[in-house]
Amino acid sequence: MRKLLFATILISLAVSCKKDTEYIYEVDPVTVRKDDNLKSVEKTTVEFISIAYADVFGQTISQNQLGQLSLLYLSFGDKRLIEDMLIKNMFNSQSIQLPSEETMRADVTAFVNSIYLKLFNRLPNELEAFTLKKKISDNTSIMPDMVYYSMMTSDEYRFY
């Protein structure tokens, strides 16, 4: 009986001791680099107002208007809210200088590239260009002022 038990244990050990199969996964090499578009210098109050005014109206702001808007900007605690209100107020004017809807829809790629260059001082990356072009093409209710507004109230617009 002992011999049978001992033989059974030896056979079970011999059968159960198999070498594990080693799996090797190959991965393509990926180069990771720092994003060059990171902006770290925030625009001052005067710079933000002047640049936003020039982007919307296509001309420089007068000293009187700049002084009044700067005072309003500095007297308010929530900078994001006042920036949003300033930009909304600019878009309510009749003298804004933005591309028409026909111009935007005639060449969406050129529109997207030009708005990125104008507002962010760079070309869009592939994902940004694809996403914005798709949104404009798929939704006929999107107007140029909506695109400008969304980009001018973004974090990237606040920085150099």
FILO-681190 format. One record per residue: residue number from 1; residue in one letter; x, y negated, z negated of N, C-alpha, C, O in turn. Coordinates in Angstrom, 3 decimals. Each point is the difference from the previous one (the first is absolute). Layout:
vexse_marvo_n_x_n_y_n_z_ca_x_ca_y_ca_z_c_x_c_y_c_z_o_x_o_y_o_z
NUM_A_X_Y_Z_X_Y_Z_X_Y_Z_X_Y_Z
...
This chain:
vexse_marvo_n_x_n_y_n_z_ca_x_ca_y_ca_z_c_x_c_y_c_z_o_x_o_y_o_z
1_M_0.805_1.167_0.000_-0.805_-1.167_0.000_0.863_-1.251_0.000_-0.307_-0.969_0.694
2_R_1.374_0.987_-1.460_0.898_-1.145_-0.044_0.648_-0.204_1.346_0.154_-1.133_0.455
3_K_0.218_2.187_0.168_0.641_-0.120_1.312_-0.961_-0.599_1.010_0.393_-0.808_0.842
4_L_-1.634_1.203_-0.928_-0.998_-0.537_0.913_-0.226_-1.493_-0.270_-0.105_-0.796_0.932
5_L_0.031_0.431_-2.199_-0.148_-1.413_-0.363_1.217_-0.810_0.432_-0.137_-1.097_0.542
6_F_1.317_1.636_-0.782_1.235_-0.675_0.394_0.080_-0.139_1.520_0.406_-1.057_0.484
7_A_-0.770_2.065_0.273_0.002_-0.041_1.463_-1.010_-1.015_0.510_0.262_-0.701_0.978
8_T_-1.408_0.616_-1.628_-1.034_-0.957_0.395_0.475_-1.429_-0.219_-0.233_-0.879_0.830
9_I_0.902_0.657_-1.956_0.524_-1.346_-0.294_1.081_-0.366_0.999_0.026_-1.131_0.487
10_L_0.879_2.071_-0.163_1.059_-0.281_0.978_-0.572_-0.278_1.383_0.464_-0.908_0.690
11_I_-1.440_1.659_-0.288_-0.613_-0.202_1.319_-0.721_-1.345_0.033_0.093_-0.739_0.981
12_S_-0.811_0.428_-2.055_-0.707_-1.288_-0.018_0.975_-1.173_-0.014_-0.279_-1.027_0.619
13_L_1.401_1.147_-1.300_1.013_-1.053_0.010_0.630_-0.147_1.383_0.236_-1.114_0.467
14_A_0.026_2.213_0.165_0.617_-0.024_1.331_-0.941_-0.632_1.020_0.435_-0.753_0.871
15_V_-1.709_1.058_-0.982_-0.985_-0.534_0.944_-0.278_-1.472_-0.283_-0.164_-0.783_0.936
16_S_0.108_0.394_-2.203_-0.370_-1.372_-0.353_1.151_-0.979_0.129_-0.242_-1.207_0.041
17_C_1.446_1.657_0.024_1.142_-0.908_0.089_0.336_-0.271_1.457_0.982_0.521_0.530
18_K_-1.786_-1.322_0.097_0.270_-0.394_1.381_0.560_-1.418_-0.017_-0.360_-0.828_-0.836
19_K_1.219_0.592_1.755_0.579_-1.339_0.110_-1.064_-0.943_0.564_-0.682_0.320_0.973
20_D_0.558_-1.488_-1.606_-0.969_-0.982_0.476_0.408_-0.514_1.370_1.177_-0.223_0.285
21_T_-2.164_0.047_0.531_0.242_-0.567_1.316_0.265_-1.487_-0.168_-0.748_-0.690_-0.693
22_E_1.786_0.202_1.311_0.354_-1.412_-0.112_-0.534_-0.730_1.224_0.323_0.341_1.138
23_Y_-1.141_-1.347_-1.395_-0.578_-0.786_1.078_0.830_-1.267_0.171_0.371_-0.651_-0.976
24_I_-0.092_0.322_2.203_0.765_-1.208_0.302_-0.870_-0.893_0.864_-0.481_0.410_1.056
25_Y_0.289_-1.616_-1.511_-0.775_-0.979_0.745_0.952_-1.037_0.569_0.844_-0.548_-0.708
26_E_-0.993_0.291_1.980_0.844_-1.022_0.611_-0.778_-1.308_0.052_-1.187_-0.020_0.323
27_V_1.854_-1.039_-0.638_-0.616_-1.321_-0.004_0.818_-0.898_0.907_1.230_-0.015_-0.058
28_D_-1.927_-0.728_0.893_0.705_-0.943_0.858_0.587_-1.111_-0.857_-0.639_-0.460_-0.946
29_P_1.842_0.029_1.270_0.586_-1.097_-0.783_-0.766_-1.306_0.223_-0.408_-0.314_1.118
30_V_0.226_-0.421_-2.182_-0.714_-1.264_0.046_0.908_-1.075_-0.564_0.586_0.164_-1.070
31_T_-0.475_-1.266_1.801_0.788_-1.120_-0.479_-0.932_-0.962_-0.724_-0.966_-0.495_0.581
32_V_1.254_0.238_-1.826_-0.801_-0.911_-0.797_0.762_-1.310_-0.091_1.182_-0.034_-0.344
33_R_-1.894_-1.047_0.663_0.656_-1.297_-0.067_-0.921_-1.005_-0.664_-1.214_0.188_-0.070
34_K_1.801_-1.222_-0.397_-0.737_-1.059_-0.669_-0.812_-0.773_1.026_0.465_-0.256_1.111
35_D_-1.680_-0.114_-1.491_-0.852_-0.782_0.874_0.566_-1.416_0.096_0.158_-0.687_-1.009
36_D_0.140_0.267_2.227_0.587_-1.327_0.206_-1.033_-1.114_-0.090_0.363_-1.176_-0.039
37_N_-1.650_1.529_0.007_-1.041_-1.014_0.001_-0.425_-0.438_-1.397_-0.970_-0.742_-0.154
38_L_1.698_1.202_-0.863_-0.360_-0.414_-1.344_0.329_-1.478_-0.187_1.131_-0.432_0.223
39_K_-2.116_-0.317_-0.627_0.179_-1.429_-0.207_-0.009_-0.260_-1.488_-0.875_0.482_-0.718
40_S_1.843_-1.240_0.258_0.129_-0.175_-1.445_-0.116_-1.450_-0.462_-0.137_-0.247_-1.198
41_V_0.189_-0.710_2.108_-0.040_-1.402_-0.398_-1.415_-0.535_0.210_-0.497_-0.062_1.124
42_E_-0.139_-0.323_-2.233_-1.372_-0.503_0.089_-0.002_-1.439_0.515_0.870_-0.800_-0.343
43_K_-1.856_0.495_1.165_-0.139_-1.358_0.516_-0.419_-0.929_-1.136_-0.788_0.375_-0.869
44_T_1.325_-1.583_0.892_-0.418_-0.993_-0.982_-1.399_-0.485_0.362_-0.523_0.332_1.064
45_T_-0.070_-1.107_-1.942_-1.334_-0.540_0.241_-0.041_-0.809_1.288_-0.879_0.198_0.839
46_V_1.826_-1.101_-0.690_0.048_-0.867_1.191_0.242_0.836_1.255_-0.623_-0.242_1.034
47_E_1.511_1.209_-1.116_0.284_0.860_1.156_-1.230_0.812_0.398_-0.340_0.092_1.180
48_F_-0.323_0.496_-2.176_-1.181_0.809_0.303_-1.068_-0.829_0.696_-0.544_0.413_1.024
49_I_0.245_-1.570_-1.572_-1.052_-0.852_0.571_0.403_-0.482_1.388_-0.810_0.042_0.926
50_S_2.040_-0.497_-0.770_0.468_-0.518_1.293_-0.006_1.075_1.077_-0.444_-0.240_1.123
51_I_0.937_1.425_-1.468_0.073_1.078_0.981_-1.401_0.499_0.354_-0.294_0.235_1.172
52_A_-0.570_-0.072_-2.174_-1.368_0.450_0.268_-0.733_-1.010_0.887_-0.715_0.385_0.925
53_Y_0.893_-1.665_-1.209_-0.652_-1.045_0.801_0.494_0.045_1.449_-0.792_-0.077_0.940
54_A_2.091_0.200_-0.779_0.568_0.065_1.358_-0.457_1.255_0.736_-0.241_-0.053_1.206
55_D_0.117_1.177_-1.903_-0.447_1.232_0.642_-1.453_-0.079_0.449_-0.363_0.585_1.021
56_V_-0.466_-1.295_-1.764_-1.425_-0.085_0.329_-0.295_-1.125_0.992_-0.787_0.183_0.929
57_F_1.412_-1.338_-1.122_-0.334_-1.167_0.817_0.992_-0.277_1.132_-0.289_-0.794_0.895
58_G_1.433_1.429_-0.928_0.980_-0.206_1.068_0.713_-1.338_-0.074_0.576_-0.440_0.996
59_Q_-0.598_-0.213_-2.132_0.679_-1.286_-0.178_0.409_-0.132_-1.459_-0.446_0.769_-0.851
60_T_1.298_-1.748_0.568_0.447_-0.190_-1.374_-1.067_-0.743_-0.801_-0.803_-0.754_0.550
61_I_0.816_0.979_-1.826_-0.962_-0.629_-0.899_0.493_-1.398_-0.363_1.205_-0.229_-0.099
62_S_-2.126_-0.694_-0.098_0.385_-1.360_-0.381_0.451_0.001_-1.465_-0.376_0.873_-0.783
63_Q_1.180_-1.861_0.442_0.509_-0.105_-1.372_-1.144_-0.185_-1.001_0.036_0.551_-1.101
64_N_-1.038_-1.320_1.486_-1.132_-0.244_-0.883_-0.748_1.303_-0.299_-0.293_0.306_-1.156
65_Q_-0.013_0.461_2.219_-0.692_1.282_-0.185_0.858_0.979_-0.801_-0.504_0.715_-0.866
66_L_1.799_-0.691_1.161_0.907_0.902_-0.703_0.053_-0.340_-1.486_-0.001_0.899_-0.841
67_G_0.046_-2.168_0.516_0.022_-0.417_-1.403_-1.276_0.391_-0.730_0.048_0.479_-1.133
68_Q_-1.202_-0.685_1.790_-1.276_0.346_-0.623_-0.125_1.513_-0.202_-0.414_0.458_-1.065
69_L_0.775_0.306_2.090_-0.097_1.459_-0.104_1.005_0.562_-1.001_-0.305_0.958_-0.710
70_S_1.491_-1.541_0.649_1.007_0.446_-0.971_-0.478_-0.242_-1.421_0.171_0.852_-0.872
71_L_-0.771_-2.016_0.639_-0.543_-0.318_-1.331_-1.099_0.990_-0.369_-0.043_0.488_-1.129
72_L_-0.837_-0.193_2.067_-1.062_0.966_-0.231_0.588_1.384_-0.288_-0.433_0.695_-0.919
73_Y_1.407_-0.321_1.706_0.656_1.317_-0.133_0.666_0.134_-1.370_-0.143_1.025_-0.665
74_L_0.867_-2.056_0.249_0.730_0.049_-1.260_-0.904_-0.122_-1.227_0.371_0.446_-1.086
75_S_-1.551_-1.043_1.248_-0.887_-0.197_-1.142_-0.856_1.223_-0.297_-0.731_0.022_-0.990
76_F_0.815_0.971_1.822_-0.818_1.186_-0.173_0.866_1.149_-0.499_1.120_0.167_0.482
77_G_-1.595_0.616_-1.414_0.800_1.068_-0.607_0.181_1.224_0.885_1.099_0.550_0.071
78_D_-2.144_-0.121_0.597_0.055_1.222_0.807_0.452_-0.344_1.420_-0.789_-0.476_0.816
79_K_2.075_0.724_-0.535_0.577_-0.395_1.291_-0.624_0.766_1.160_-0.218_-0.574_1.067
80_R_-0.071_1.844_-1.254_-0.597_0.789_1.087_-1.378_-0.529_0.375_-0.340_-0.085_1.180
81_L_-0.435_-0.265_-2.172_-1.339_-0.515_0.256_0.067_-1.333_0.733_-0.746_-0.219_0.955
82_I_1.629_-0.671_-1.391_0.077_-1.305_0.657_0.557_0.124_1.410_-0.415_-0.744_0.889
83_E_1.354_1.676_-0.659_0.506_0.236_1.358_-1.116_0.515_0.893_-0.131_-0.426_1.147
84_D_-0.675_1.343_-1.675_-1.130_0.532_0.747_-0.993_-1.108_0.347_-0.494_-0.070_1.126
85_M_0.206_-0.788_-2.091_-0.940_-1.094_0.235_0.551_-1.023_0.987_-0.746_-0.522_0.830
86_L_2.053_0.227_-0.911_0.608_-0.930_0.948_-0.094_0.529_1.426_-0.348_-0.735_0.924
87_I_0.660_2.010_-0.755_-0.027_0.590_1.340_-1.433_0.074_0.522_-0.245_-0.295_1.170
88_K_-0.707_0.686_-2.025_-1.409_0.019_0.417_-0.451_-1.392_0.425_-0.695_-0.154_1.004
89_N_1.091_-0.857_-1.770_-0.377_-1.368_0.321_0.597_-0.427_1.346_-0.655_-0.694_0.778
90_M_1.884_1.104_-0.506_0.615_-0.336_1.287_-0.779_0.631_1.153_-0.171_-0.625_1.046
91_F_-0.300_1.857_-1.230_-0.742_0.677_1.064_-1.390_-0.585_0.208_-0.621_0.249_1.033
92_N_0.120_-1.019_-1.991_-1.303_-0.644_0.159_0.069_-1.249_0.864_-1.034_-0.532_0.406
93_S_2.240_0.059_-0.121_0.163_-1.202_0.803_-0.298_0.281_1.475_0.187_1.121_0.474
94_Q_-0.642_-2.127_0.235_-0.298_0.135_1.429_1.250_-0.117_0.867_-0.037_0.338_1.183
95_S_1.149_-0.815_-1.760_1.202_-0.242_0.805_1.055_1.094_-0.124_1.180_-0.255_0.240
96_I_-1.586_1.473_-0.611_0.981_1.081_-0.096_0.483_0.391_1.398_-0.741_-0.097_0.978
97_Q_1.982_0.535_-0.907_0.629_0.362_1.263_0.352_1.490_-0.012_1.165_0.363_-0.162
98_L_-2.163_0.489_0.333_0.206_1.435_0.024_-0.360_0.541_1.381_-0.785_-0.618_0.720
99_P_1.346_1.758_-0.345_-0.379_0.599_1.289_-1.490_0.341_0.010_-0.584_0.293_-1.043
100_S_-0.011_-0.334_2.202_-1.416_0.333_0.124_-0.182_1.517_-0.062_0.961_0.761_0.109
101_E_-2.203_-0.345_-0.284_-0.295_1.437_-0.025_0.320_0.636_1.351_0.484_1.131_0.051
102_E_-0.749_-1.843_1.039_0.297_0.522_1.332_1.495_0.229_0.180_0.413_1.013_0.565
103_T_0.394_-1.946_-1.040_1.459_0.141_0.084_0.464_1.190_-0.828_0.855_0.772_0.434
104_M_-1.419_-0.630_-1.620_0.379_1.103_-0.873_-0.344_1.346_0.636_0.823_0.915_-0.006
105_R_-2.022_-0.791_0.549_-0.446_1.280_0.560_0.599_0.280_1.377_0.077_1.161_0.402
106_A_0.347_-2.184_0.326_0.588_0.210_1.321_1.327_0.744_-0.097_0.281_0.868_0.827
107_D_0.535_-1.192_-1.818_1.283_0.681_-0.201_0.248_0.132_-1.500_0.656_-0.843_-0.612
108_V_-1.188_1.910_0.037_0.067_0.202_-1.448_1.445_0.156_-0.458_0.370_-0.506_-1.060
109_T_0.444_1.197_1.844_1.408_0.203_-0.374_0.725_-1.332_-0.107_0.717_-0.239_-0.972
110_A_-0.893_-0.622_1.952_0.651_-1.313_-0.028_-0.518_-0.832_-1.180_0.771_-0.710_-0.645
111_F_-2.069_0.798_0.366_-0.575_-0.729_-1.130_0.613_0.453_-1.315_0.389_-0.824_-0.828
112_V_-0.303_2.144_0.637_0.548_0.560_-1.242_1.463_-0.409_-0.160_0.412_-0.427_-1.079
113_N_0.371_0.558_2.149_1.412_-0.387_-0.077_0.158_-1.487_-0.300_0.848_-0.385_-0.805
114_S_-1.657_-0.445_1.444_0.131_-1.452_-0.195_-0.418_-0.420_-1.410_0.622_-0.887_-0.585
115_I_-1.653_1.503_0.038_-0.435_-0.388_-1.345_1.017_0.440_-1.050_0.225_-0.709_-0.981
116_Y_0.392_1.878_1.183_1.050_0.423_-0.940_1.207_-0.929_0.078_0.573_-0.369_-1.025
117_L_-0.188_-0.005_2.241_1.131_-0.921_0.136_-0.316_-1.360_-0.621_0.846_-0.600_-0.664
118_K_-2.049_0.131_0.882_-0.374_-1.323_-0.499_-0.114_-0.032_-1.529_0.501_-0.923_-0.642
119_L_-1.155_1.925_0.068_-0.282_-0.038_-1.430_1.059_0.681_-0.863_0.257_-0.444_-1.119
120_F_0.362_1.517_1.621_0.967_0.750_-0.799_1.427_-0.123_0.520_0.921_0.548_-0.606
121_N_-0.722_-1.246_1.702_1.325_-0.182_0.608_0.684_1.316_0.331_1.216_0.133_-0.134
122_R_-2.011_0.835_0.566_0.545_1.297_0.417_-1.030_0.692_0.880_-1.173_-0.371_0.023
123_L_1.636_1.384_0.699_-0.916_0.826_0.777_-0.584_1.077_-0.902_0.639_0.400_-0.973
124_P_-1.841_0.077_1.278_-0.566_1.061_-0.831_0.706_1.322_0.253_0.490_0.247_1.102
125_N_-0.438_0.609_-2.129_0.530_1.335_0.241_-1.079_0.811_0.730_-1.102_-0.499_0.225
126_E_1.408_1.718_0.135_-0.913_0.797_0.815_-1.335_0.239_-0.697_-1.055_-0.088_0.630
127_L_1.096_0.388_-1.920_-1.232_0.260_-0.734_-0.852_-1.260_-0.109_-1.212_0.053_0.207
128_E_1.832_-1.178_-0.529_-0.750_-1.258_-0.111_-0.636_-0.367_1.336_-1.169_-0.383_0.051
129_A_1.934_0.499_1.023_-0.528_-0.344_1.326_-1.150_0.926_0.377_-1.040_-0.462_0.470
130_F_1.219_1.759_-0.672_-1.043_0.965_0.348_-1.270_-0.257_-0.804_-1.096_-0.024_0.559
131_T_1.238_-0.169_-1.866_-1.167_-0.185_-0.870_-0.770_-1.257_0.357_-1.223_0.040_0.126
132_L_1.922_-1.154_0.040_-0.693_-1.254_0.302_-0.631_0.040_1.391_-1.128_-0.459_0.178
133_K_1.844_1.001_0.809_-0.574_0.111_1.351_-1.247_0.876_-0.014_-0.990_-0.319_0.658
134_K_1.031_1.412_-1.396_-1.150_0.904_-0.075_-1.184_-0.681_-0.668_-1.133_0.133_0.464
135_K_1.381_-0.860_-1.548_-1.092_-0.702_-0.686_-0.648_-1.043_0.912_-1.225_-0.121_0.042
136_I_2.049_-0.626_0.682_-0.535_-1.025_0.896_-0.763_0.646_1.150_-1.084_-0.461_0.358
137_S_1.635_1.517_0.223_-0.633_0.660_1.139_-1.290_0.717_-0.381_-0.963_-0.007_0.767
138_D_0.935_0.626_-1.946_-1.162_0.783_-0.413_-1.138_-0.835_-0.564_-1.142_0.458_-0.033
139_N_1.428_-1.662_-0.408_-1.018_-0.809_-0.667_-0.156_-1.337_0.721_0.877_-0.860_-0.072
140_T_-1.979_0.697_0.753_-0.220_-1.228_0.779_-0.371_-1.197_-0.873_-0.039_-1.128_0.491
141_S_-0.233_1.353_-1.769_-0.344_-1.128_-0.861_1.233_-0.689_-0.592_-0.126_-1.046_-0.635
142_I_1.306_1.616_0.835_1.229_-0.623_-0.498_0.374_-1.166_0.905_0.109_0.144_1.218
143_M_0.082_-1.290_-1.837_0.359_-1.225_0.713_1.431_-0.400_-0.356_0.526_0.445_-1.020
144_P_0.109_-1.275_1.844_1.377_-0.418_-0.284_0.165_-0.665_-1.363_1.014_0.210_-0.666
145_D_-1.993_-1.007_0.241_0.137_-0.661_-1.301_-0.012_1.006_-1.149_0.616_-0.248_-1.037
146_M_-1.300_1.371_1.200_0.005_1.042_-1.032_1.383_0.643_-0.115_0.480_0.273_-1.101
147_V_0.151_-0.038_2.251_1.338_0.594_-0.002_0.989_-0.977_-0.625_0.818_0.387_-0.836
148_Y_-0.893_-1.654_1.242_0.878_-1.015_-0.581_-0.218_-0.107_-1.507_0.959_-0.024_-0.771
149_Y_-2.212_-0.039_0.358_-0.305_-0.126_-1.433_0.574_1.169_-0.788_0.624_-0.201_-1.041
150_S_-0.831_1.419_1.529_0.483_1.169_-0.745_1.518_0.015_-0.102_0.547_0.408_-1.025
151_M_0.130_-0.843_2.065_1.459_-0.007_-0.042_0.536_-1.167_-0.825_1.022_0.138_-0.672
152_M_-1.694_-1.274_0.714_0.468_-1.169_-0.747_-0.247_0.131_-1.503_0.636_-0.701_-0.786
153_T_-1.532_1.569_0.380_-0.235_0.219_-1.418_0.727_1.246_-0.519_-0.207_0.408_-1.142
154_S_1.051_0.189_1.976_0.764_1.181_-0.414_1.217_-0.414_-0.830_0.407_-1.162_-0.003
155_D_0.158_2.139_-0.694_1.192_-0.262_-0.805_1.180_-0.417_0.870_0.767_-0.883_-0.381
156_E_-0.616_1.504_1.536_1.154_-0.291_0.846_0.013_-1.452_0.462_1.073_-0.579_0.166
157_Y_-2.235_-0.017_0.042_-0.072_-1.395_0.464_0.510_-0.966_-1.075_0.457_-1.095_0.326
158_R_-0.528_1.481_-1.575_0.432_-0.867_-1.101_1.516_-0.055_-0.171_0.518_-0.835_-0.741
159_F_0.183_1.722_1.425_1.449_0.108_-0.178_0.741_-0.207_1.313_-0.547_0.171_1.089
160_Y_1.826_-0.550_-1.236_0.906_-0.082_1.161_0.695_1.312_0.162_0.809_0.161_0.914
